[in-house]
């Protein structure tokens, strides 16, 4: 008999794409899906027997009932204070829970951002209980060894490690148009960051790119989700420095539309202090694009282990990769970040 499996999601495009992938590839009747949001922005209204929003006491009672009879619980990012409270009241459920590490998960274990002392103290308490709960999980799911090691260090314990690329956004999908990509065009299109989050450190990137503002470049900046304040600040500064060469993207695109947009990119520069934008990075590398990132982030180590060439943001220059490096990157991305590999890894966890 197959395991009964619960998934607890936060509302995000990555998680909603994962649910679609699950519906296409795995039996519906053994997977139970719960979304931790009041009003779902990215999840559509699925007509499923086992799909529910966790937005009131009755939905959490339903979660409790199903947890009592399930075999596996998969936590897709342990952000929600409500989910932390649920586990505090039912700590034994941790013994059959797998924690899928998201970048914000690790960051929140030792960095608390609060607007006032009251919020700070509340978040401090949440983090304390979160750490104690996570020490009991049955396993940690990630494909980045550095994130697993960081989690063990921050929790001061050894955890079972399950390697899985986990999300369709991390799967490289070949686009036919890439075969006709012109890598020798005159204008260089540079993507900076992946969202209107302060974690992108856009303003520091502007300082790095400003010496090249008179060259034949375009600075393309995805800002379709994140903070409105950050978005406005980045657009104002970008326009001031680069003028019409700065192109903000403020409307949300489907995954297919976004990947077609990335075909036009020549160089991508990411300046996150921690693991983030992996779907972006994988897609761009698989298209043969040159990608810059900070050397201390965990994905730098991952790509080096896979033999994939990435570059240091602090050593930025407007040059493209040679053909051999580009083709080698494409081949290695296609081999590891494949749908076949994702399905195999998920089967190992589910069974």
PEKAJO-V944746 format. One record per residue. N is the residue number from 1. PSI is psi in radians with two decimals (none if undefined). BURIAL is + if it has 16 or more other C-alpha atoms within 10 Angstrom, else -. Layout:
n | psi | burial
N | PSI | BURIAL
N | PSI | BURIAL
This chain:
n | psi | burial
1 | 2.34 | -
2 | 2.63 | -
3 | 2.52 | -
4 | 2.28 | +
5 | 2.26 | +
6 | 2.41 | +
7 | 2.23 | +
8 | 2.02 | +
9 | 2.71 | +
10 | 2.63 | +
11 | 1.98 | +
12 | 2.74 | -
13 | -0.57 | -
14 | -0.80 | +
15 | -0.68 | +
16 | -0.64 | +
17 | -0.62 | +
18 | -0.74 | +
19 | -0.74 | +
20 | -0.74 | -
21 | -0.73 | -
22 | -0.74 | +
23 | -0.53 | -
24 | -0.38 | -
25 | -0.21 | -
26 | 2.67 | -
27 | 2.30 | -
28 | -0.62 | -
29 | -0.24 | -
30 | -0.04 | -
31 | 2.25 | +
32 | 2.23 | +
33 | 2.16 | +
34 | 2.29 | +
35 | 2.22 | +
36 | 1.21 | +
37 | 2.67 | +
38 | -0.90 | -
39 | 1.95 | -
40 | 2.18 | -
41 | -0.61 | -
42 | -0.52 | -
43 | 2.28 | +
44 | 3.07 | -
45 | 1.64 | -
46 | 2.41 | -
47 | 1.28 | -
48 | 2.62 | -
49 | -0.52 | -
50 | 0.88 | -
51 | 2.18 | -
52 | 2.51 | +
53 | 2.31 | +
54 | 1.46 | +
55 | 0.11 | -
56 | 3.01 | -
57 | -0.59 | -
58 | -0.63 | -
59 | -0.60 | -
60 | -0.54 | +
61 | -0.68 | -
62 | -0.73 | -
63 | -0.78 | +
64 | -0.80 | -
65 | -0.76 | -
66 | -0.61 | +
67 | -0.62 | +
68 | -0.47 | -
69 | 0.11 | -
70 | 2.95 | +
71 | -0.58 | +
72 | 2.40 | +
73 | 2.23 | +
74 | 2.07 | +
75 | 1.92 | +
76 | 1.32 | +
77 | 2.03 | +
78 | 1.15 | +
79 | -0.66 | +
80 | 2.16 | -
81 | -0.54 | -
82 | -0.67 | -
83 | -0.65 | +
84 | -0.78 | +
85 | -0.73 | -
86 | -0.78 | +
87 | -0.56 | +
88 | -0.65 | +
89 | -0.33 | -
90 | 1.08 | -
91 | -0.43 | -
92 | -0.38 | -
93 | -0.39 | +
94 | -0.48 | +
95 | -0.26 | +
96 | 0.40 | +
97 | 2.47 | +
98 | 2.32 | +
99 | 1.98 | +
100 | 2.02 | +
101 | 2.18 | +
102 | 2.74 | +
103 | -0.72 | +
104 | -0.52 | -
105 | -0.94 | +
106 | -0.74 | +
107 | -0.69 | +
108 | -0.24 | +
109 | -0.33 | +
110 | 0.18 | -
111 | 2.08 | -
112 | 2.06 | -
113 | 2.01 | -
114 | 2.58 | -
115 | -0.41 | -
116 | 3.01 | -
117 | -0.58 | -
118 | -0.84 | -
119 | -0.67 | -
120 | -0.83 | -
121 | -0.69 | -
122 | -0.82 | -
123 | -0.61 | +
124 | -0.72 | +
125 | -0.76 | -
126 | -0.79 | +
127 | -0.70 | +
128 | -0.85 | -
129 | -0.63 | +
130 | -0.78 | +
131 | -0.78 | +
132 | -0.65 | -
133 | -0.78 | +
134 | -0.42 | +
135 | -0.28 | +
136 | -0.04 | +
137 | 2.63 | +
138 | -0.57 | +
139 | 2.83 | +
140 | 2.32 | +
141 | 2.12 | +
142 | 2.83 | +
143 | 0.08 | +
144 | 1.90 | +
145 | -0.65 | +
146 | -0.62 | +
147 | -0.71 | +
148 | -0.80 | +
149 | -0.67 | +
150 | -0.70 | -
151 | -0.79 | +
152 | -0.69 | +
153 | -0.81 | -
154 | -0.50 | -
155 | -0.10 | +
156 | 0.83 | -
157 | 2.90 | -
158 | 2.34 | -
159 | 2.64 | +
160 | 2.37 | -
161 | 2.16 | +
162 | 2.01 | +
163 | 2.15 | +
164 | 2.34 | +
165 | -0.28 | +
166 | -0.86 | +
167 | 2.52 | +
168 | -0.47 | +
169 | -0.33 | +
170 | -0.02 | +
171 | 2.26 | +
172 | 2.20 | +
173 | 2.12 | +
174 | 2.33 | -
175 | 2.22 | -
176 | -0.60 | -
177 | -0.35 | -
178 | -0.47 | -
179 | -0.33 | -
180 | 0.23 | -
181 | 2.33 | -
182 | 1.89 | -
183 | 0.08 | +
184 | 0.37 | -
185 | 2.83 | -
186 | -0.81 | -
187 | 2.26 | -
188 | 2.07 | +
189 | 2.14 | +
190 | 2.05 | +
191 | 2.30 | +
192 | 2.22 | +
193 | -3.07 | +
194 | -0.06 | +
195 | 3.07 | +
196 | 0.81 | +
197 | 2.49 | +
198 | -0.33 | +
199 | -0.33 | -
200 | -0.36 | +
201 | 0.89 | +
202 | -0.76 | +
203 | -0.61 | -
204 | -0.65 | -
205 | -0.66 | +
206 | -0.69 | +
207 | -0.68 | -
208 | -0.65 | -
209 | -0.32 | +
210 | -0.66 | -
211 | -0.29 | -
212 | 0.17 | -
213 | -0.41 | +
214 | -0.05 | -
215 | 3.01 | -
216 | 1.40 | -
217 | 2.83 | +
218 | 2.36 | +
219 | 1.93 | +
220 | 2.18 | +
221 | 1.78 | +
222 | 2.14 | +
223 | 0.50 | +
224 | -0.29 | +
225 | 2.74 | -
226 | -2.62 | -
227 | 2.27 | -
228 | -0.64 | -
229 | -0.80 | -
230 | -0.76 | +
231 | -0.86 | +
232 | -0.71 | -
233 | -0.75 | -
234 | -0.76 | +
235 | -0.79 | +
236 | -0.80 | -
237 | -0.72 | -
238 | -0.76 | +
239 | -0.66 | -
240 | -0.72 | -
241 | -0.80 | -
242 | -0.10 | +
243 | -2.34 | -
244 | -0.19 | -
245 | -0.22 | +
246 | 2.13 | +
247 | 1.78 | +
248 | 2.50 | +
249 | 1.95 | +
250 | -0.07 | -
251 | 2.47 | -
252 | 2.35 | -
253 | 2.66 | -
254 | 2.88 | -
255 | -0.72 | -
256 | -0.77 | -
257 | -0.70 | -
258 | -0.70 | -
259 | -0.59 | +
260 | -0.65 | -
261 | -0.70 | -
262 | -0.32 | +
263 | -0.52 | +
264 | -0.18 | +
265 | 2.48 | +
266 | -0.71 | +
267 | 2.40 | +
268 | 2.41 | +
269 | 2.06 | +
270 | 2.39 | +
271 | 0.53 | +
272 | 2.61 | +
273 | -0.17 | +
274 | 3.07 | +
275 | 2.12 | +
276 | 2.85 | +
277 | 0.58 | +
278 | -0.68 | -
279 | -0.77 | +
280 | -0.85 | +
281 | -0.80 | +
282 | -0.79 | +
283 | -0.81 | +
284 | -0.76 | +
285 | -0.66 | +
286 | -0.35 | +
287 | 0.00 | +
288 | 0.34 | +
289 | 2.68 | +
290 | 2.26 | +
291 | 2.25 | +
292 | 2.52 | +
293 | 2.95 | +
294 | 2.56 | +
295 | -0.29 | +
296 | -0.10 | -
297 | 2.66 | +
298 | -0.49 | +
299 | -0.40 | +
300 | -0.84 | +
301 | -0.75 | +
302 | -0.88 | +
303 | -0.63 | +
304 | -0.70 | -
305 | -0.61 | -
306 | -0.06 | -
307 | 0.45 | -
308 | 2.29 | +
309 | 2.07 | +
310 | 2.89 | +
311 | 2.68 | +
312 | 2.14 | +
313 | -0.62 | +
314 | -0.12 | -
315 | 0.63 | -
316 | 2.44 | -
317 | 2.65 | -
318 | 1.39 | -
319 | 2.58 | -
320 | 2.85 | +
321 | 2.67 | +
322 | 2.84 | -
323 | -0.69 | -
324 | -0.79 | -
325 | -0.75 | -
326 | -0.84 | +
327 | -0.62 | +
328 | -0.74 | +
329 | -0.81 | +
330 | -0.81 | +
331 | -0.79 | -
332 | -0.64 | +
333 | -0.78 | +
334 | -0.58 | +
335 | -0.81 | -
336 | -0.77 | -
337 | 1.02 | +
338 | 2.76 | +
339 | -0.62 | +
340 | -0.73 | -
341 | -0.71 | +
342 | -0.82 | +
343 | -0.74 | +
344 | -0.80 | -
345 | -0.70 | +
346 | -0.70 | +
347 | -0.68 | -
348 | -0.65 | -
349 | -0.79 | -
350 | -0.47 | -
351 | none | -
